[in-house]
């Protein structure tokens, strides 16, 4: 009927529904139908092997800088040392916050 009913890339596309409507009405199809099934295939490029020498100098500098900065994201962090880990905390004689009425809200 001059318009697109369905598009599919990896599976079979659904029809316009004319066959099911005629099956419900119990009529025989004398002509092929109103829909045309069209398909086409796009061929890709098979020679996509680029080498480092195919890139320009600015692109080489950008890729090498990006690669090095990206690798630095995955450097394992060193374990931080806690200098007062072995010492016990001081014994509190009085609760200073209650004595001075200072509270963090």
Order of alpha helices (4+ residues) and beta strands (2+ residues): alpha-alpha-alpha
